Amino acid sequence: MYIKPIAPTKISAYTATSALGRGKAAMLAAVKEGLSGLRPLTADDCKYLSLTGHLATWVGCVEGLDAPLPESWARWDCRNNRLAWLGLQADGFLEAVADARRRHGSDRVAVVMGTTTGSIGATESAYQARTIDGHFPEHMHNAPLHTLHALGAFVQEALALDGPCFTLSTACSSSAKAFCSAERLLRVGVADAVVVGGVDTLCGSTLFGFHALQLVSPDPCEPFGTQRRGLNLGEAAGFALLEKGPGALQLLGHGESSDAHHLSAPHPQGRGAEAALDGALARAGLDADAVDFLHLHGTATPLNDDVEAALVNRRFGVRTHASSTKGMVGHTLGAAGMMGSTFSLLAIETGLMPGTVHTREVDPACGTLIRRQSAQGDVRVAATHAFGFGGSNCVLVWGRGEGGSQPLVQAPCSA
């Protein structure tokens, strides 16, 4: 099937908050030093997250989520929306959106969010607080909060926007697919600007759910490593403002697929992932050898890493720096695509490409393209992988446009 190239979409602003800290500066510092925000899950964490049990694992928790939302947004108060609000305040993102609102009008700025669990932590708390006769506390009778769209609705209200607004939940591809929807909204003229985001927080459903699937590692995760035992879960909130026209940072192409091979396992030959890659490169009008930096999904689960590595080895050349940042921030689920996009955009802006933190030795079966150490180079094109349960796959291709930043120092990629 022929896929027509699309015009580049401008990335006017972007930001991310995770276990590494608030904003892009914290991410860059971590990439430069090879730091991780993961730490052991403690008993205090379990109490803080209202968990009913304890797991021996490492997590990427975000600090500073104790305070409730401002009173005017009290009906949206939950851990996920608190993290969304914290993330929105970083890197001048609120001001960038306010400027777009003034230029385009509030009804011409859309909101597309991605999340996996959304506000389900609040729903878990409601059930824990249920009385012996089965009644919920009065303050828990708040239907809009107990939906996945609580994230999108809150962000739209917090940003004083009135354009189209929806929330995607396609497992770990959610926020990556939000970029695809945003580009289409701009291309067909439904909106003049789109706020894209991904937010997910820790809760019992995710921690114990992944544990039940035997996918949670008791140690720091090792993406593509010989000793990998599973993933570590993390929290993150990331946002980007997309507009029509050329810019220093651009979304060049996107590809989506749904192979529906298995509820939780990828297609053994990676057919769905490769179809998404093909679509993204075709829309960007590029070949795989044009990609300087490849941000991998890289969950550190044995099967997923094997399949993704096989795809990388058959499609990309030795000059491509490929790595996973799950050892830095954890698997942030619905926010994973947004985090990968932020690392990719930072690489284009600064030339600084992250390594695969915590991985002591790359599994020989995963080939030679996985880089353990960060590196500095000339990054003109980057790609982001985001693959989810049920065979929901998404690949995004990013590029440097006119006026794009040059790398600070040029150096060959490290092994």
LUMBA-118652 format. One record per residue (C-alpha): x, y, z; residue number from 1. Coordinates in steps of 0.001 Angstrom, whole numbers. Example, Ala and Ser with C-alpha at 12.3 -4.5 7.8 and 13.67 -1.06 7.14 Angstrom:
+---------+---------+---------+-----+
|      c1 |      c2 |      c3 | num |
+---------+---------+---------+-----+
|   12300 |   -4500 |    7800 |   1 |
|   13670 |   -1060 |    7140 |   2 |
+---------+---------+---------+-----+
This chain:
+---------+---------+---------+-----+
|      c1 |      c2 |      c3 | num |
+---------+---------+---------+-----+
|       0 |       0 |       0 |   1 |
|    1387 |    3395 |    -982 |   2 |
|    1642 |    5915 |    1854 |   3 |
|    1998 |    9538 |     826 |   4 |
|    4572 |   11662 |    2686 |   5 |
|    3129 |   14344 |    4963 |   6 |
|    4260 |   17901 |    5611 |   7 |
|    6377 |   18338 |    8760 |   8 |
|    4554 |   19468 |   11893 |   9 |
|    6139 |   22069 |   14148 |  10 |
|    6902 |   21230 |   17782 |  11 |
|    6488 |   24645 |   19387 |  12 |
|    7160 |   23567 |   22971 |  13 |
|    7614 |   20381 |   24983 |  14 |
|    8381 |   19226 |   28503 |  15 |
|    8482 |   16130 |   30703 |  16 |
|    8510 |   15343 |   34412 |  17 |
|    9503 |   11939 |   35752 |  18 |
|   11513 |   10228 |   38470 |  19 |
|   14523 |   12128 |   37075 |  20 |
|   12956 |   15433 |   38122 |  21 |
|   10963 |   18293 |   36651 |  22 |
|   11609 |   19470 |   33134 |  23 |
|   14138 |   18947 |   30376 |  24 |
|   17184 |   20114 |   32330 |  25 |
|   16813 |   17207 |   34760 |  26 |
|   16549 |   14776 |   31844 |  27 |
|   19638 |   16174 |   30125 |  28 |
|   21662 |   15999 |   33325 |  29 |
|   20668 |   12365 |   33792 |  30 |
|   21535 |   11476 |   30205 |  31 |
|   24923 |   13178 |   30474 |  32 |
|   25833 |   11399 |   33723 |  33 |
|   24050 |    8093 |   33045 |  34 |
|   21811 |    8533 |   36089 |  35 |
|   18655 |    6667 |   37038 |  36 |
|   15568 |    7773 |   38972 |  37 |
|   14657 |    4220 |   39959 |  38 |
|   14724 |    3109 |   43601 |  39 |
|   13380 |     183 |   45667 |  40 |
|    9654 |     256 |   46468 |  41 |
|    9414 |     880 |   50214 |  42 |
|    6733 |     303 |   52824 |  43 |
|    6220 |    4073 |   52974 |  44 |
|    5673 |    4108 |   49212 |  45 |
|    3007 |    1432 |   49554 |  46 |
|    1229 |    3468 |   52223 |  47 |
|    1568 |    6652 |   50174 |  48 |
|     132 |    4898 |   47089 |  49 |
|   -2627 |    3223 |   49163 |  50 |
|   -1400 |    -226 |   48146 |  51 |
|   -2845 |   -3193 |   49988 |  52 |
|     379 |   -5193 |   49800 |  53 |
|    4091 |   -4925 |   49049 |  54 |
|    6188 |   -6009 |   46085 |  55 |
|    9927 |   -6523 |   45935 |  56 |
|   10692 |   -4297 |   42974 |  57 |
|   12132 |    -949 |   41903 |  58 |
|    9987 |    1983 |   40800 |  59 |
|   10300 |    5431 |   39286 |  60 |
|    8250 |    7607 |   41659 |  61 |
|    7731 |   11337 |   41147 |  62 |
|    8129 |   13472 |   44256 |  63 |
|    5924 |   16421 |   45155 |  64 |
|    2457 |   14966 |   44622 |  65 |
|    1218 |   15372 |   48204 |  66 |
|    -584 |   18676 |   47723 |  67 |
|   -4124 |   18555 |   46275 |  68 |
|   -5052 |   20460 |   43139 |  69 |
|   -6200 |   24078 |   43531 |  70 |
|   -9710 |   24331 |   44993 |  71 |
|  -11268 |   25343 |   41673 |  72 |
|  -10230 |   21954 |   40233 |  73 |
|  -11042 |   19896 |   43336 |  74 |
|  -13388 |   17592 |   41439 |  75 |
|  -10410 |   16445 |   39332 |  76 |
|   -8114 |   15779 |   42282 |  77 |
|   -6209 |   12495 |   42056 |  78 |
|   -2569 |   11448 |   41836 |  79 |
|   -2620 |   11308 |   38035 |  80 |
|   -4013 |   14801 |   37608 |  81 |
|   -1682 |   16170 |   40295 |  82 |
|    1216 |   14839 |   38232 |  83 |
|    -310 |   16340 |   35078 |  84 |
|    -514 |   19761 |   36748 |  85 |
|    3067 |   19463 |   38048 |  86 |
|    4278 |   18600 |   34567 |  87 |
|    2378 |   21403 |   32867 |  88 |
|    4205 |   23983 |   34977 |  89 |
|    7700 |   23037 |   33749 |  90 |
|    9790 |   24548 |   30933 |  91 |
|    7429 |   27473 |   30313 |  92 |
|    4837 |   25150 |   28805 |  93 |
|    1855 |   26967 |   30329 |  94 |
|    3055 |   30217 |   28785 |  95 |
|    3547 |   28574 |   25375 |  96 |
|     -18 |   27263 |   25400 |  97 |
|   -1361 |   30633 |   26555 |  98 |
|     407 |   32248 |   23599 |  99 |
|   -1126 |   29714 |   21191 | 100 |
|   -4537 |   30347 |   22739 | 101 |
|   -4172 |   34073 |   22130 | 102 |
|   -3008 |   33594 |   18544 | 103 |
|   -5494 |   30945 |   17455 | 104 |
|   -8425 |   31253 |   19856 | 105 |
|   -9270 |   28758 |   22587 | 106 |
|  -11682 |   26834 |   20339 | 107 |
|   -8933 |   26194 |   17756 | 108 |
|   -6526 |   24525 |   20199 | 109 |
|   -7222 |   20824 |   20680 | 110 |
|   -6144 |   18490 |   23485 | 111 |
|   -5149 |   14855 |   22896 | 112 |
|   -3956 |   12907 |   25930 | 113 |
|   -2669 |    9370 |   26340 | 114 |
|   -2861 |    7268 |   29505 | 115 |
|   -3168 |    3639 |   30550 | 116 |
|   -4701 |    3729 |   34023 | 117 |
|   -5552 |    7420 |   34367 | 118 |
|   -7338 |    8118 |   37633 | 119 |
|   -7945 |    4486 |   38575 | 120 |
|   -5925 |    5033 |   41747 | 121 |
|   -8778 |    7234 |   42983 | 122 |
|  -11241 |    4471 |   42121 | 123 |
|   -9160 |    1968 |   44086 | 124 |
|   -9261 |    4332 |   47075 | 125 |
|  -13034 |    4590 |   46768 | 126 |
|  -13401 |     827 |   47047 | 127 |
|  -10998 |     708 |   49989 | 128 |
|  -13109 |    3336 |   51768 | 129 |
|  -16415 |    1596 |   51069 | 130 |
|  -18484 |    1039 |   54200 | 131 |
|  -19530 |   -2365 |   55509 | 132 |
|  -22947 |   -1999 |   53881 | 133 |
|  -21349 |   -1369 |   50500 | 134 |
|  -21745 |    2418 |   50268 | 135 |
|  -19021 |    4712 |   48997 | 136 |
|  -18056 |    7892 |   50865 | 137 |
|  -20024 |   10864 |   49589 | 138 |
|  -16987 |   12666 |   48250 | 139 |
|  -16236 |    9635 |   46059 | 140 |
|  -19497 |   10079 |   44114 | 141 |
|  -17753 |   11903 |   41292 | 142 |
|  -18401 |   10052 |   38040 | 143 |
|  -16233 |   12207 |   35704 | 144 |
|  -13160 |   11560 |   37868 | 145 |
|  -13565 |    7790 |   37613 | 146 |
|  -13083 |    7625 |   33840 | 147 |
|  -10007 |    7478 |   31623 | 148 |
|  -11008 |   10803 |   30105 | 149 |
|  -10528 |   12527 |   33465 | 150 |
|   -6994 |   13338 |   32296 | 151 |
|   -8027 |   14992 |   29041 | 152 |
|  -10908 |   16871 |   30629 | 153 |
|   -8699 |   18180 |   33443 | 154 |
|   -5892 |   19306 |   31134 | 155 |
|   -8339 |   21092 |   28845 | 156 |
|   -9867 |   22943 |   31802 | 157 |
|   -6494 |   23758 |   33352 | 158 |
|   -5316 |   25262 |   30051 | 159 |
|   -8587 |   27145 |   29442 | 160 |
|   -9066 |   25532 |   26028 | 161 |
|  -12304 |   24825 |   24152 | 162 |
|  -11235 |   22865 |   21073 | 163 |
|  -11669 |   19132 |   20440 | 164 |
|  -10543 |   17047 |   23396 | 165 |
|  -10127 |   13310 |   23790 | 166 |
|   -8066 |   10757 |   25693 | 167 |
|   -6471 |    7690 |   24119 | 168 |
|   -5854 |    4502 |   26055 | 169 |
|   -4084 |    1880 |   23951 | 170 |
|   -1721 |     569 |   26607 | 171 |
|    1919 |    1589 |   26208 | 172 |
|    1432 |    3161 |   22768 | 173 |
|   -1159 |    5662 |   24084 | 174 |
|     781 |    8929 |   24133 | 175 |
|    2730 |    8075 |   20973 | 176 |
|    -552 |    7583 |   19148 | 177 |
|   -1708 |   10939 |   20527 | 178 |
|     878 |   12566 |   18241 | 179 |
|    -592 |   10752 |   15248 | 180 |
|   -4091 |   12006 |   16083 | 181 |
|   -2772 |   15527 |   16621 | 182 |
|   -1068 |   15632 |   13230 | 183 |
|   -4286 |   14531 |   11537 | 184 |
|   -6323 |   17176 |   13364 | 185 |
|   -3939 |   19833 |   12081 | 186 |
|   -3734 |   18434 |    8561 | 187 |
|   -7496 |   18347 |    7977 | 188 |
|   -8017 |   21775 |    9558 | 189 |
|   -9966 |   20759 |   12655 | 190 |
|   -7456 |   22613 |   14843 | 191 |
|   -4638 |   25139 |   14449 | 192 |
|   -2685 |   23866 |   17447 | 193 |
|   -2820 |   20698 |   19546 | 194 |
|   -1623 |   20003 |   23076 | 195 |
|    -401 |   16409 |   23156 | 196 |
|     387 |   14648 |   26410 | 197 |
|     915 |   11417 |   28263 | 198 |
|     481 |   10932 |   32013 | 199 |
|     491 |    7788 |   34130 | 200 |
|    1023 |    7176 |   37843 | 201 |
|    1620 |    4134 |   40011 | 202 |
|   -1318 |    2316 |   41565 | 203 |
|   -2271 |   -1157 |   42701 | 204 |
|   -3801 |   -2160 |   39376 | 205 |
|    -540 |   -1651 |   37497 | 206 |
|    1931 |   -2889 |   40095 | 207 |
|      40 |   -6043 |   41039 | 208 |
|   -1341 |   -6521 |   37532 | 209 |
|    2115 |   -6686 |   35946 | 210 |
|    3307 |   -8796 |   38878 | 211 |
|     503 |  -11272 |   38155 | 212 |
|    1803 |  -11499 |   34577 | 213 |
|    5276 |  -12296 |   36014 | 214 |
|    6740 |   -9268 |   34236 | 215 |
|    8024 |   -7256 |   37226 | 216 |
|   11718 |   -7406 |   38080 | 217 |
|   12820 |   -7422 |   41740 | 218 |
|   16021 |   -5644 |   40664 | 219 |
|   16751 |   -2559 |   38545 | 220 |
|   15588 |   -3439 |   35043 | 221 |
|   18194 |   -4223 |   32365 | 222 |
|   16783 |   -3540 |   28887 | 223 |
|   18304 |   -5929 |   26339 | 224 |
|   20625 |   -7278 |   29029 | 225 |
|   21831 |  -10824 |   29483 | 226 |
|   20418 |  -10814 |   33043 | 227 |
|   17113 |   -9055 |   32342 | 228 |
|   14272 |  -10317 |   34515 | 229 |
|   11430 |   -7932 |   33713 | 230 |
|   10368 |   -4330 |   33960 | 231 |
|   10225 |   -1619 |   36608 | 232 |
|    7187 |     661 |   36602 | 233 |
|    7465 |    4416 |   36695 | 234 |
|    5472 |    7651 |   36669 | 235 |
|    5706 |   10498 |   34183 | 236 |
|    3888 |   13473 |   32686 | 237 |
|    4965 |   14865 |   29352 | 238 |
|    3432 |   17439 |   27007 | 239 |
|    4076 |   18954 |   23597 | 240 |
|    2482 |   21764 |   21614 | 241 |
|    2083 |   21037 |   17909 | 242 |
|    1295 |   23620 |   15230 | 243 |
|    1242 |   23798 |   11449 | 244 |
|    4267 |   24949 |    9518 | 245 |
|    8042 |   24601 |    9664 | 246 |
|    9975 |   24769 |   12904 | 247 |
|   13310 |   24030 |   14530 | 248 |
|   11884 |   20715 |   15797 | 249 |
|    9460 |   18732 |   13674 | 250 |
|    7314 |   15622 |   13643 | 251 |
|    8221 |   14200 |   10240 | 252 |
|    6194 |   10999 |   10172 | 253 |
|    4156 |    8518 |   12171 | 254 |
|    3022 |    4952 |   11755 | 255 |
|     456 |    2840 |   13599 | 256 |
|    -538 |    -808 |   13465 | 257 |
|   -2556 |   -3350 |   15389 | 258 |
|   -1363 |   -6903 |   14837 | 259 |
|   -3643 |   -8334 |   17586 | 260 |
|   -1374 |  -11368 |   17834 | 261 |
|   -1794 |  -11872 |   21593 | 262 |
|   -3210 |  -10092 |   24617 | 263 |
|     223 |   -9296 |   26064 | 264 |
|    2912 |  -10834 |   23818 | 265 |
|    4231 |   -9231 |   20612 | 266 |
|    4076 |  -10935 |   17240 | 267 |
|    7105 |  -13293 |   17233 | 268 |
|    8398 |  -11827 |   13958 | 269 |
|    7523 |   -8275 |   14972 | 270 |
|    5221 |   -7797 |   11995 | 271 |
|    3046 |   -5177 |   13653 | 272 |
|    6027 |   -3200 |   14920 | 273 |
|    7640 |   -3297 |   11485 | 274 |
|    4423 |   -2163 |    9809 | 275 |
|    4350 |     856 |   12139 | 276 |
|    7990 |    1591 |   11316 | 277 |
|    7288 |    1342 |    7592 | 278 |
|    4367 |    3747 |    7899 | 279 |
|    6369 |    6300 |    9881 | 280 |
|    9316 |    6269 |    7471 | 281 |
|    7019 |    6472 |    4442 | 282 |
|    5181 |    9514 |    5824 | 283 |
|    8529 |   11099 |    6629 | 284 |
|    9834 |   10292 |    3143 | 285 |
|   12970 |    8705 |    4645 | 286 |
|   14783 |    5394 |    4763 | 287 |
|   15823 |    3727 |    8001 | 288 |
|   19474 |    4591 |    7382 | 289 |
|   18604 |    8289 |    7813 | 290 |
|   17853 |    7736 |   11527 | 291 |
|   20700 |    8943 |   13754 | 292 |
|   19091 |    8112 |   17111 | 293 |
|   16503 |    5415 |   17816 | 294 |
|   14667 |    5499 |   21149 | 295 |
|   13624 |    1903 |   21746 | 296 |
|   10598 |     655 |   23649 | 297 |
|   13021 |   -1666 |   25471 | 298 |
|   10984 |   -2855 |   28463 | 299 |
|   13579 |   -5392 |   29736 | 300 |
|   11116 |   -8260 |   29430 | 301 |
|   12743 |  -11222 |   27662 | 302 |
|   10308 |  -11683 |   24773 | 303 |
|    9642 |   -8020 |   23982 | 304 |
|   13333 |   -7148 |   23878 | 305 |
|   14131 |  -10117 |   21638 | 306 |
|   11485 |   -9176 |   19080 | 307 |
|   12360 |   -5466 |   19061 | 308 |
|   16089 |   -6148 |   18793 | 309 |
|   15513 |   -8440 |   15817 | 310 |
|   13578 |   -5632 |   14097 | 311 |
|   16361 |   -3134 |   14804 | 312 |
|   19074 |   -5451 |   13512 | 313 |
|   17357 |   -6127 |   10212 | 314 |
|   16334 |   -2534 |    9498 | 315 |
|   18994 |    -183 |   10913 | 316 |
|   22703 |     228 |   10241 | 317 |
|   25661 |     476 |   12595 | 318 |
|   25652 |    4300 |   12563 | 319 |
|   22286 |    4430 |   14368 | 320 |
|   22573 |    4924 |   18125 | 321 |
|   19803 |    2732 |   19623 | 322 |
|   18983 |    2685 |   23340 | 323 |
|   16235 |    2327 |   25930 | 324 |
|   15664 |    4737 |   28829 | 325 |
|   13471 |    2389 |   30894 | 326 |
|   16424 |    1937 |   33274 | 327 |
|   16324 |    5691 |   33921 | 328 |
|   12604 |    6381 |   34403 | 329 |
|   10961 |    2950 |   34467 | 330 |
|    8167 |    1849 |   32189 | 331 |
|    5761 |    4768 |   32374 | 332 |
|    3007 |    2914 |   30455 | 333 |
|     673 |    5424 |   28799 | 334 |
|    3343 |    8115 |   29112 | 335 |
|    6106 |    5934 |   27602 | 336 |
|    5633 |    7251 |   24064 | 337 |
|    5747 |   10818 |   25347 | 338 |
|    8927 |   10153 |   27332 | 339 |
|   10580 |    8518 |   24335 | 340 |
|    9568 |   11483 |   22200 | 341 |
|   11062 |   13929 |   24701 | 342 |
|   14382 |   12071 |   24821 | 343 |
|   14350 |   12033 |   21002 | 344 |
|   13646 |   15765 |   20687 | 345 |
|   16349 |   16562 |   23240 | 346 |
|   18799 |   14472 |   21227 | 347 |
|   18034 |   16540 |   18116 | 348 |
|   18357 |   19814 |   20031 | 349 |
|   21589 |   18996 |   21852 | 350 |
|   23158 |   16019 |   20081 | 351 |
|   23126 |   14142 |   23411 | 352 |
|   21830 |   10581 |   23017 | 353 |
|   21038 |    8480 |   26118 | 354 |
|   22549 |    5125 |   26887 | 355 |
|   20830 |    2045 |   28291 | 356 |
|   21298 |    2597 |   32021 | 357 |
|   21565 |    -401 |   34413 | 358 |
|   22233 |   -2876 |   31599 | 359 |
|   25518 |   -4497 |   32549 | 360 |
|   25970 |   -6545 |   29372 | 361 |
|   23908 |   -6479 |   26205 | 362 |
|   22502 |   -9889 |   25322 | 363 |
|   24457 |  -11152 |   22283 | 364 |
|   21131 |  -12357 |   20866 | 365 |
|   20056 |   -8687 |   20691 | 366 |
|   22869 |   -7784 |   18284 | 367 |
|   25369 |   -4950 |   18363 | 368 |
|   23258 |   -1806 |   17871 | 369 |
|   22138 |   -1378 |   21501 | 370 |
|   24323 |    1278 |   23135 | 371 |
|   24978 |    1119 |   26880 | 372 |
|   26646 |    4523 |   27162 | 373 |
|   25367 |    7967 |   26253 | 374 |
|   27009 |    9674 |   23304 | 375 |
|   27285 |   13053 |   21636 | 376 |
|   26748 |   13410 |   17909 | 377 |
|   25013 |   15230 |   15098 | 378 |
|   21375 |   14123 |   15410 | 379 |
|   19250 |   15341 |   12519 | 380 |
|   16656 |   12539 |   12547 | 381 |
|   15396 |   10507 |   15498 | 382 |
|   12741 |    7812 |   15813 | 383 |
|   10677 |    6646 |   18782 | 384 |
|    9232 |    3150 |   19276 | 385 |
|    6146 |    2589 |   21456 | 386 |
|    4605 |    -885 |   21522 | 387 |
|    1646 |   -1910 |   23676 | 388 |
|    -397 |   -4879 |   24796 | 389 |
|   -2766 |   -6326 |   22239 | 390 |
|    -346 |   -5556 |   19418 | 391 |
|    -904 |   -1791 |   19467 | 392 |
|    2217 |    -365 |   17832 | 393 |
|    3359 |    3166 |   17040 | 394 |
|    6556 |    4676 |   15623 | 395 |
|    7285 |    8405 |   15388 | 396 |
|    9997 |   10093 |   13301 | 397 |
|   11418 |   13469 |   14367 | 398 |
|   13672 |   15903 |   12552 | 399 |
|   15600 |   19144 |   12771 | 400 |
|   14117 |   21977 |   10751 | 401 |
|   15231 |   25483 |    9900 | 402 |
|   16939 |   27153 |   12814 | 403 |
|   17316 |   23844 |   14634 | 404 |
|   19966 |   23661 |   17332 | 405 |
|   23378 |   22266 |   16476 | 406 |
|   25054 |   19662 |   18675 | 407 |
|   27226 |   20995 |   21465 | 408 |
|   30131 |   18669 |   20653 | 409 |
|   30403 |   16162 |   17848 | 410 |
|   31768 |   12783 |   18784 | 411 |
|   31313 |    9203 |   17588 | 412 |
|   28657 |    7049 |   19241 | 413 |
|   29853 |    4951 |   22161 | 414 |
|   29343 |    1211 |   22300 | 415 |
+---------+---------+---------+-----+
